[in-house]
């Protein structure tokens, strides 16, 4: 009876030890697998970062410079047209007033040049603003794609988001009308209108949005000037 009990206890002990060793080996294998899986995910994410970087690599300094040039190509012809028409109206106004060679003419030409000089500088600044805003949009799209990749732990999700953002970024920003820039000419013309009217002079400097009418015959109310501005 004692020998039987001792043998059974030993078999149970060996069985328990074997089970413990198997469990330990399973845990060890799982830990190794988890480490391999983590390394694989890290490698995949790093590879994904490189691919996303390649997708957004097309948006380089030449891309942002192109946006600036595109805006200037859009704005400059309108400013130039306004400047030419304002210059023509100024010459007509001075000729009708008999002041082509006067100090008044010199001052008005100087004011006109200053006004349009400011407009060209503002256009250049606006072009830079559009490029800077687009740079922010590109960076935001890149970070969004990276975030989606890490959240899903899937390269495909990140690459899909990156590629989806490319068409809109390639299209570039939608430019606002240059009316805000040309508004400086309108302000200059408005001031000139009232100066001419106060001196009972014909003409004044009118921007393209003004009708070239005889100031001395125009209604003196503010609504008349607003109507010239299309208000």
Residue pairs with C-beta under 8 A, 6 or more apart in sequence:
41 153
44 153
44 155
45 149
45 150
45 153
45 155
47 155
48 149
48 155
48 158
48 159
49 146
49 149
51 155
51 158
51 159
51 162
52 142
52 145
52 146
52 149
52 158
52 159
52 162
55 145
55 159
55 162
55 163
55 166
56 138
56 141
56 142
56 162
58 166
59 135
59 138
59 169
64 131
64 134
64 135
65 131
66 172
67 127
67 130
67 131
67 134
67 172
67 173
68 127
68 128
68 130
68 131
69 127
70 172
71 123
71 126
71 127
71 130
71 175
72 123
72 124
72 127
74 175
74 178
75 123
75 126
75 127
75 175
75 178
75 181
76 120
76 123
78 178
78 182
79 116
79 119
79 120
79 123
79 178
79 181
79 182
81 208
82 116
82 119
82 182
82 185
82 207
82 208
83 112
83 116
83 119
83 185
85 207
85 208
86 112
86 116
86 185
86 188
86 189
86 205
86 206
86 207
86 208
87 112
89 203
89 204
89 205
89 206
89 210
89 212
90 108
90 109
90 112
90 205
91 100
92 203
92 212
93 196
93 201
93 202
93 203
93 204
93 205
94 100
94 102
94 104
94 105
94 108
94 203
96 202
96 203
97 201
97 202
97 203
99 105
108 192
108 205
111 188
112 188
112 205
115 184
115 185
115 188
116 185
118 184
119 181
119 182
119 184
119 185
122 181
122 184
123 178
123 181
126 181
130 173
130 175
133 173
134 169
134 172
134 173
137 169
138 169
141 162
141 165
141 169
142 162
144 161
144 165
145 158
145 159
145 161
145 162
145 165
146 158
148 157
148 158
148 161
149 155
149 157
149 158
149 159
149 161
150 158
151 157
152 158
182 207
182 208
182 209
185 207
185 208
185 209
186 207
186 209
186 210
186 229
188 205
188 207
189 204
189 205
189 206
189 207
189 210
189 228
190 225
190 228
190 229
192 204
192 205
192 206
193 204
193 206
193 210
193 215
193 218
193 225
193 228
194 225
195 204
196 202
196 203
196 204
196 215
197 204
197 215
197 216
197 218
197 220
200 216
201 215
201 216
202 214
202 215
202 216
203 212
203 214
203 215
204 215
206 212
206 228
209 228
209 229
209 230
210 228
210 229
211 228
218 224
